[in-house]
Amino acid sequence: MNLSYRTELPAKDEYFHLYQSTGWDSKGFWTKDILYEAVKNSWYIVTVYDNDRLVASGRIVSDGYLQCFICEMIVLPAYQHKGIGRGIMDRLLNHCKTQGIRWVQLASAKGKKGFYEKFGFQARDADAPGMNLVLN
């Protein structure tokens, strides 16, 4: 592997392929154009390439002052368990620190809670759970 970590937007087709590897869009809500617009509106992004192939990405949306939300931490299945996710998370959190962001939030995919706990993330209290709504 010849990995490089970058902070540039990936190509639309590459990001769509990476996103589809997660199974998060099983109902086909998101088109290439919609996903690309979402990525373009990120506050900060880290992409990982093996030579010229996009193999992983993580991004942040933020108000730039108080808080941020880490979203779409994605590593292609063939590249998982090689430290790439850790490399992305280290870079995302370091960017938050250097910009003075103190409140970092995320939603963990099923079975990934332990990964985020290694960075100090804690589940919210049972009497103050996060909530979400998916509009159809």
Kinemage of the C-alpha trace (Angstrom):
@kinemage 1
@onewidth
@group {chain A} dominant
@subgroup {mainchain}
@vectorlist {calphas} color= white
{ca met a 1} P 0.000 0.000 0.000
{ca asn a 2} L 1.120 3.494 -0.849
{ca leu a 3} L -1.238 5.584 1.306
{ca ser a 4} L -1.501 9.351 1.290
{ca tyr a 5} L -3.735 11.413 3.583
{ca arg a 6} L -5.125 14.532 1.951
{ca thr a 7} L -7.530 17.360 2.741
{ca glu a 8} L -8.908 17.798 -0.745
{ca leu a 9} L -12.329 17.031 -2.122
{ca pro a 10} L -12.528 13.655 -3.826
{ca ala a 11} L -13.940 13.263 -7.319
{ca lys a 12} L -17.713 12.836 -7.413
{ca asp a 13} L -17.622 9.289 -8.831
{ca glu a 14} L -14.930 8.159 -6.396
{ca tyr a 15} L -16.826 9.425 -3.375
{ca phe a 16} L -20.069 7.851 -4.560
{ca his a 17} L -18.339 4.485 -4.919
{ca leu a 18} L -16.786 4.811 -1.451
{ca tyr a 19} L -20.111 5.816 0.111
{ca gln a 20} L -21.940 2.929 -1.549
{ca ser a 21} L -19.445 0.475 -0.004
{ca thr a 22} L -21.034 1.163 3.411
{ca gly a 23} L -24.551 -0.027 2.633
{ca trp a 24} L -25.897 3.173 4.288
{ca asp a 25} L -27.898 4.077 1.195
{ca ser a 26} L -29.662 0.788 0.631
{ca lys a 27} L -32.842 2.615 -0.440
{ca gly a 28} L -30.994 4.716 -3.005
{ca phe a 29} L -31.880 8.153 -1.609
{ca trp a 30} L -28.570 9.818 -2.473
{ca thr a 31} L -27.379 10.470 -5.992
{ca lys a 32} L -23.791 11.217 -6.946
{ca asp a 33} L -24.689 14.892 -7.208
{ca ile a 34} L -26.346 15.067 -3.779
{ca leu a 35} L -23.451 13.307 -2.050
{ca tyr a 36} L -20.941 15.541 -3.793
{ca glu a 37} L -22.790 18.698 -2.733
{ca ala a 38} L -22.815 17.405 0.850
{ca val a 39} L -19.071 16.776 0.737
{ca lys a 40} L -18.410 20.194 -0.796
{ca asn a 41} L -20.250 21.793 2.138
{ca ser a 42} L -18.042 20.100 4.717
{ca trp a 43} L -16.103 22.227 7.155
{ca tyr a 44} L -13.127 19.866 6.909
{ca ile a 45} L -12.418 16.600 5.123
{ca val a 46} L -9.693 13.984 5.200
{ca thr a 47} L -9.370 11.632 2.259
{ca val a 48} L -7.037 8.655 1.958
{ca tyr a 49} L -5.687 7.345 -1.319
{ca asp a 50} L -3.809 4.190 -2.185
{ca asn a 51} L -1.803 5.598 -5.056
{ca asp a 52} L -4.632 7.330 -6.968
{ca arg a 53} L -7.547 5.253 -5.637
{ca leu a 54} L -9.811 6.736 -2.938
{ca val a 55} L -9.978 4.157 -0.143
{ca ala a 56} L -11.247 6.138 2.860
{ca ser a 57} L -12.683 9.435 4.008
{ca gly a 58} L -13.972 11.248 7.056
{ca arg a 59} L -15.521 14.678 7.221
{ca ile a 60} L -16.768 17.303 9.645
{ca val a 61} L -19.660 19.734 9.493
{ca ser a 62} L -19.418 22.633 11.920
{ca asp a 63} L -20.415 26.162 12.826
{ca gly a 64} L -16.673 26.789 13.067
{ca tyr a 65} L -16.762 28.025 16.664
{ca leu a 66} L -18.649 25.925 19.195
{ca gln a 67} L -19.309 22.453 17.922
{ca cys a 68} L -18.948 20.015 15.095
{ca phe a 69} L -20.289 16.705 13.929
{ca ile a 70} L -18.030 14.012 12.511
{ca cys a 71} L -19.858 12.233 9.739
{ca glu a 72} L -19.256 9.563 7.188
{ca met a 73} L -16.151 7.883 8.469
{ca ile a 74} L -15.720 5.400 5.628
{ca val a 75} L -12.953 2.904 4.915
{ca leu a 76} L -13.341 0.448 2.046
{ca pro a 77} L -13.803 -3.037 3.487
{ca ala a 78} L -10.529 -4.332 1.989
{ca tyr a 79} L -8.648 -1.522 3.795
{ca gln a 80} L -10.245 -1.840 7.221
{ca his a 81} L -8.250 -2.886 10.307
{ca lys a 82} L -5.043 -1.336 8.944
{ca gly a 83} L -5.017 1.856 11.044
{ca ile a 84} L -6.512 4.060 8.335
{ca gly a 85} L -9.606 4.990 10.360
{ca arg a 86} L -7.378 5.928 13.291
{ca gly a 87} L -5.277 8.101 10.987
{ca ile a 88} L -8.378 9.909 9.742
{ca met a 89} L -9.806 10.398 13.231
{ca asp a 90} L -6.494 11.716 14.567
{ca arg a 91} L -6.426 14.312 11.795
{ca leu a 92} L -10.075 15.300 12.241
{ca leu a 93} L -9.721 15.760 16.005
{ca asn a 94} L -6.438 17.626 15.631
{ca his a 95} L -8.120 20.056 13.237
{ca cys a 96} L -10.876 20.639 15.801
{ca lys a 97} L -8.305 21.341 18.515
{ca thr a 98} L -6.327 23.780 16.398
{ca gln a 99} L -9.533 25.637 15.501
{ca gly a 100} L -10.732 25.834 19.117
{ca ile a 101} L -13.715 23.504 18.717
{ca arg a 102} L -14.468 21.891 22.065
{ca trp a 103} L -17.709 19.939 21.466
{ca val a 104} L -17.321 17.084 18.986
{ca gln a 105} L -20.272 14.834 18.270
{ca leu a 106} L -20.874 11.809 16.086
{ca ala a 107} L -23.275 8.979 15.467
{ca ser a 108} L -21.657 5.572 15.592
{ca ala a 109} L -22.561 2.868 13.110
{ca lys a 110} L -23.648 -0.439 14.595
{ca gly a 111} L -20.683 -2.325 16.039
{ca lys a 112} L -18.281 0.649 15.843
{ca lys a 113} L -18.761 2.144 19.318
{ca gly a 114} L -15.507 0.643 20.621
{ca phe a 115} L -13.497 2.325 17.858
{ca tyr a 116} L -14.701 5.776 18.924
{ca glu a 117} L -14.268 5.050 22.633
{ca lys a 118} L -10.519 4.686 21.976
{ca phe a 119} L -10.502 8.426 21.199
{ca gly a 120} L -12.395 9.321 24.368
{ca phe a 121} L -15.927 9.492 22.953
{ca gln a 122} L -18.603 8.524 25.450
{ca ala a 123} L -22.189 7.478 24.936
{ca arg a 124} L -24.681 10.065 26.068
{ca asp a 125} L -26.484 9.422 29.347
{ca ala a 126} L -29.622 7.310 29.057
{ca asp a 127} L -31.727 10.214 30.280
{ca ala a 128} L -30.178 12.566 27.670
{ca pro a 129} L -29.973 10.464 24.531
{ca gly a 130} L -29.303 11.886 21.126
{ca met a 131} L -32.205 11.790 18.753
{ca asn a 132} L -32.633 11.706 15.020
{ca leu a 133} L -35.328 11.899 12.386
{ca val a 134} L -35.143 10.644 8.822
{ca leu a 135} L -37.673 12.469 6.681
{ca asn a 136} L -39.218 10.590 3.780
